[in-house]
Each structure stands twice: as C-alpha cells, then as structure tokens.
Amino acid sequence: MGIDWLLEADKISKDIVAIRRYLHMNPELGFEEHLTSEFVEKTLHDIGIKTKRVAGTGIIGILTGKDLGKTVGLRADMDALPLNDGKNVEYASKVKGKMHACGHDAHTAGLLGAAMLLAKHRESFIGQVKFLFQPAEETTGGALPMIKEGAMENPKVNAVFGLHCNAGLNTGKIGVIYGKAYASSDMFDIKIKGKSCHGASPQFGIDAIAVGAQVINCLQSIVSRSIDPLDSAVITVGKFNGGYQRNIIADAANLSGIIRTLEPETRKKIRNNFAKMVNKICEAYGAQADINIVESYPALVNDDKMVDLVRAAASKLIGEQNVVVVSKPGMGVEDFAYFLKEAPGAFFQLGVRNEAKGIVHPAHSNLFDIDEDALPLASAVLANIAFEYLMGNLNRS
C-alpha cells in the first residue's frame, strides 16, 4: 500500500501552520532573510537534513533516500514585500513596512512540511531530494545567484519543481499550465533632454514633458501595430516626472517602466523598435534621449512531461476534478525560470482563496492572506511529486 501523503500532511498540519504564522509575523526583504534562513536551517537540521548556505541567505538542504539515484529539486522563495500589513489577525506582521503579501511564507512553510514528510519516509524512495530555499525573488532575483554558486550541481538536479499561491483559485485545487507560463521582463529608463524657458514663451524652449507624453503614447503603438495580435506583450510606463515649477518649461523628463513578452523574437523586436521610436520622437521635437534597457528575468517555460507528472501526482491526492489546467500564461514574471533553464521541471499553482473566510485579496495587496487549510495540500503535493519522480511511478522519460 502506498503512502497517503495528504493524510500524513494532515497529521502535521498544526506544525505547518505554525511555521507559516511565524514567518508571516517576521517578514524580511530580499537578501535580508537572516532570521528566516536560520529558522529554515534549524527546522531542516531537526529532521536530519544537512544544509548549505548559498547566495547569502539562500539555503540548500539535501535528503538522501535508501539509496542513491536521481535528484529532484523543490524550490520555495522566502522574501517579503515593503508593505504595511493591513490585516486584523493575530499573526499579522510585527515588522513595520514589511509584509508577506505574495505568499512566500506559505511557500516556505509548505516546502518545510514536504521536507518533514519525505524525511519520515526516506526509506521508501531511491534518490535525493534537494530543497532550494531562495532569497530575493521580489527584487533583483535570488535564483540566478544560487545557480551560480552551484545550487543545481553536486548532486546535479535532474528535475525541478516549485509552486506559487494563487489568490484566484479556491483552496483544495491545484493549477497547472503547459509550456509558457510567465513572461520575460525588461526594465527601461529614459532621460529626455530639452531646453528650459519661461512658460509664457514656449517657442524659446524644448518642452521635455511634452516630448515625454508623446513618447508614452507612441510606445503603445509598438505593441498594437508591430506585434502579432495573438502574441502577448506589454509596455508600461509606471513612472514619469519632470519640471521644476508651474511657469518654467521643463528641460528634462524621466520615464521608467517595464516590457513584458512571451516570445524571444518578440522581446528582441520590441527592444529594437523601442530605441528607434524614442530617438525619432525626440529628434522631431529637437530633444535628445538617453535610453537604458536592462534585461531581467527570462520567460518561464514549463516542460510538458513534467507538468503531466505534477498533474498526475496532484490528481492522486485530490482527484482529477480538482486539478485545473490553466489555458493562458500570465504576464507576471518569476525567476524560477532560471532553474528551468538548468533542468526540466514545472511551476504550478496552489489555490488559497476562500470567500467564506473573506480571503479574497490579490497578491501584493496589504490585505493579502491565504486560507491555511491549503498548507497541508502544498506539502503533500510537493512530497508526492518528488516521490513519484524518483520512483518512476508516473510515466516519464
């Protein structure tokens, strides 16, 4: 008879919830997760899992089964966001200006729960499980620094999996997506140089604010007129400032924003058209532009066979009817994409919504919360994915 991972997770549900609440009350920002890392290390040590520090506050734990074999990686991010917690709950953040508003506390608690389950049943599988507790997903990204310091080597990870809370998916459900799941991201800054003069005599100046407004409007035509309507792309100017006072034509304006794409060719095309358009608009008005585009996260692309594995492993626990196939990718970004460039794998969604409990607020809201009844499922699904992959019980090549 096989292991009932969900029943096993229910037995330790109080521990998993307690972990989540501790982390929620003590949030730390990217690369500042010192207390969190120490807590993760101690928890892993207490269940006999050795750990290693990488990328400052990143933690790697390795669990070996009854014999060596393949290695499967399971990842959770640990960092919080710079928000004041607006919830009136006993486990609200105790740190002013910091809050777990994206569920990373739940990801970490869920993975620690999975570690407890797999450690208890280590004699039931062959191979190794590498637990990847990652810093700084919300800021500059902790995945790549972890990889550069060998997180996916020694032993080499053969497949890697991770999850994310979905505030739009009901508790008790798991969401999977095939192929492209999240967008790539580029960040841009534009400095427009004009010429100041009195506001009553604009003919003697070059209005950097007016030029910036034209730039903003025209940038949208890159997506609407040069990108296939069936492709997905977003250009957003999120910051625009310039000027000194009401009666002076501004000689400078600054714009900052993001570019999101799914296809590599689309990403390249937008970047090329972007600089040409901005420069031509500025030239037409007699202004100059300093453009800086910084390449950020790549698109997150799931391996279809690994998605099949997640789907089957979750279905074994909660039934096929509770595993939702998400049809459209999101234009958000996720640096788990870097792990997927090192090994095949899949990133899936954990339903945490519960309208009856008032848990309906989206991620990055200061009212964000999760239905804690979802935590044992997170641990059970992660444990079963690792187990099924290592034991080859599900169809894979």
N, C-alpha and C positions, 0 to 999 in steps of 0.2 A: 504494500500500500504506500502511495506517495505521500510526500509532506504536504499538509494543508497549511500553506503559508499564511493565508488570511486568518485562520484560527490561531496560528502561532503569533501573528501580529496583534490580534485582539488581546492576547494574554499580557502583552507588554504595552498596551495602548496608553496606560497611565504614564508610563515612563517616557514614551514618545511625546505625549502632550506636554509633560513637564519640561522636557528638553526644549520644545518649541517655545513655551512660555518664557523660559529663562532667556533664550536668545532674543525673543521679542522685546523683553524688558531691558535688554542690554545691547542695543544695536551699535554697530561700528561701521564706519565708512570704508571704502576701498583701500586696501593695503594698510589699514589701521585695525584689522581684525585680531588684535593681540589676545584679548580675553576669550574671544570666540575660538581662536586656534588652540589656546591652552585647554579650553573645555573639550574640544573635539579630540585632542590628543589624549587627555585623561580618560575620556569615555572609551576610546579605542583600546588604550592600554588595559583598562579594567576588564575587557573581554578577550584579552590575549592577542591583540593585533598590534604589531610593531608599526611605528610611524617614522616618517622622514619629512623634514621641512624643505619647502621649495618656494621660490618667488616671495621671500619674506614671510608672509603669513599663510601661505598655502600648505596644506597637509596631504601627504600620501600615506595611506595605510594598505598593507598587503596581507591578505589572508590566504593561506595555502590549505587545500583540501587534503584528502587522504593520500594523494599522490600528485606529482607534477603533471601538467598538461597545458592546455591553452590558458590564456589570461584574458579576462574580461574586465573592462573599466566601467565604473559607475561614478558619475560626477554630480556634485552639488555646489552651488555658489553660496557665499556666506555673507556678502556685504549688504549694508543697508543704504538708505537714501537720506539726503539732507532735508527732512521734513519734521515738523512738529506733529506728534501723534494726536489726532483729534477724537479718538475713541474713548468712551467712558466705560472701560473694562478694567478688571483687576490686574491684567497682565499688560497694560499699556506701557509704552516706552518710558523709562525713567531718565532718559538722556535727552535734554533739551536740544531741539534741532536735528535729531536723528531718529529714524523710524524704519522698521522693516515694512515697507509699503509695496513690496513686489514679491513677497513670499519666500525670500531666500532663507528665512528662519525655518519655514516649513520644509524647504528642500533639504536643508542640513539635518533637521530632525528626522525626516523620512529616510535619509541615507544612513544615519546612525542607527535607526531602527532596523534597516536592512542588514547592517553590519552585525547587529546583535543576533538576528535570525540566522544568518549564514555562519557566524561563529559557533552558534549552538549546534548546527548541523554540518560542521566542517568534515565529518567523516562520511558524509553522504554524497560528496561530489569529488571529482578529479579536476585539478587545475587550480588556478589562482584568481582571486578577485582583488582588483586594485581600486581602492576607494580614493577618489580625487576630490578633495575639498578645496574649492577655488576661491581666491580673493578677487575683489575688484571687477566684477562683471559689469557693474553700473558705470564705471568711469573709463579708465584707459584700457581695461581688459586684463584679466589675470591669466587667461588660458594660455596665451602665447608665451609669457614669461615662464609658466610652469613647463610647457613643452620644451622650451629652450634649455631648461635645467634638467631635462631627462624624464619628465613625468610619464611619458608614454614608452619608455625603454626600461630595461633591467628590472623585471622582465618586460619584453615587448608586449604591448596591448594588442590583441587580435581583433577585438570588437569593443565599442564604447557606447554607453547609453546615458541619457540624462532626462530629467523631467522639468516641467515648469507648471506652476499653478495657473489655472485658467478660471478667472472670476466670472466668465460667462457660461461655464459648463457645470452642471449640477454635481454635487457630491455623490460619489458612487459610480461615476463614469470616468472613463479614460479616453482621451482623444489622440488619434494618430494621423499623420499626414505623410503621404508618399512624395518622394522627390524634393523639390524646392519647398522649404517650409518658412524661411525667413529671408529678408532682403540683405543685400550688401549695403554698406554705408560709406559715404564720403562726406567730409565736413569742409565747408568753404568760408573764407573771409575775403571780403572785397573792400578795399580802401579807394574811394573816389576823391580825386584831387581837382578842385575847381578854382574859383577866384572870388574873393570876397569884395563886396562893395555895399553901398547904402541900399537898404531895402526899397527905397523910393526911386532908385535909379538902377534897375536890374540889368539894363543894357551894358553897363560897365563891368559886369561880373560874369562868372560862370557858376550857376547855381547847382552845387553838388547834391543838394537834397532833391531837386527836380530831376537831375540825372539818375539818382538812385531810384526814384519812383519809376522812371522809365525802365530801368534795369529789372526791377521786380516784376513789372507787368510783362516784359518781353521774355523773361526766363521761363514763364509758364508756357509759352508757345513752343519751347523745345519739346516738352512732353506732348502737348496737344497736336503738334504739327510735324514732328520728325520721328516720333516713336510709334510703332505699331499699336493701334488701339487695344489689341488683345494682349499686348505685353503690359507689364506693370512698372511704373516709375513715378517717383515723387521728387519734386524740387520745392523745398520750403525755406523761405527767408524768415527766420524766427527772431531776428534782432536787426534793428535799423535805427541808427542815431546820427545826428549831425547838427551843426548850428551852435550859435552862442547866445543870441538874444533875438527878439522879435523883429528888430529893424535892420538886421545885417544879413545879407545874402551869404549863405554858408560856403566856405571854401573847401570843406571836407565833409565826407559822409562815410559811415562804416556799415556794412551789411554782413551778417553772418547767418549761416543756415546749413542744411543737410541735403544730400542727394541719396535717394534710395532706389535700388534697382534689383532685379532678379537675375537677369541675363548678363554674362560678362561682356558681350558685344554691345549691349545697350549701355552698360556702365561706361565703356570706352567712348561710345558715340556721344553721350551726354557731356562727358568731360571735355571732349574736343569742341563741340558746339558751344559749350558754356563760355569758354575763354574768348572765342571768336565773337560771340554776340555781345558780351560785356565790353570788349575793346571797341567794337564798331559803334555801339551806342555812345560811349564816352567820346570817341573821335568825332561823331556827328555834332556833339554839343561843345566841342573844344576842351573837354576834360580828359583826365588821364585815370587809369585804373591800375591798381596793384592787386593781383589776384593770387590767392593761395588756396589750393585744394589739397586736403590731406586724406589719403586713403585710409579707411578704417576697416571694420570687420568685413570679411567675405560673406557671400550668401551661404545660408545653412542648407545643405542638401542631404537629406536622409537617404540611406541605402534601402532600396525596396525590400530586399530579403530580410534586412534587419527590422524593418517596420512590420513585415509579416511575423517575425519572431515575437516582437512586442505585442502585436495584436493577439497572437495565439496564447502567449503567456498570460496576458491580462484576461482573455476570454475564459481560460481555465479557472480563474478565480471568481469572476463576476458575471460570466456568461457573455456570449457574442452581442446580445442586445444592448449591453452597457458599454461596449467599445465603439466609439463614434469615429468614423472616417471623415476627417475634415477635408473639404474639397478645395479650398482656396488657401494659398500661402498668405502669410501676414507680411506687412511692410516694416514691421519692427525688426530689430537686429538682436543677435545673440552670439557671443563669442565662443559658444560650444562648437560653432562652425570650424574653429581651428582644430579641435580634437577630431572632427570628422574628416579632416584632410590627412590625418595620420593613420586612421583606421576606419573601416566601415562601421556604421552604427546608426542609431536613431535617437531623435529627441522627441519626446511625447508630452502630452498634456494631462494634468491631474485636475479633475473637477473639484472646485472648492466652494461653489455657490450654494446658498441655502436661503431662499426667500423667506421661509417661515421664521428663521432666526435673524432676519434683517441683514444677512451677509450678502450684499449685492453690489458693493462699491468696486470700481475698477482698480487695477494696479496703478500705483503712483498717486493715488488719492490718499489724503491724510486720514481717511476713514476706512481704508482698506483693511480687510480682515479675512480669515479663512474659516471654513467650517472644520473644526478639529476632528470631526468624525472621518475626514478624508485621510488623516495621517497614517493610520494602520494600513490602509489600502496602498498608499505610496510605498511604505516599507515592504509590504507583501509583494507588490508587483515588481519592484526593483530586485528583490531577492529571487523571485521566480524567474525573471529574465536571466539573471546571472546563472542560476542553477540549470535552466533549460539549455542555455547556450553551451555551458561547459560539458553537460552530459549528452548533448546532441539529441535530446528527446524530441525536438521540433525539427522540421525539415529545413536544413541549411546546407550550404556548400562551403 
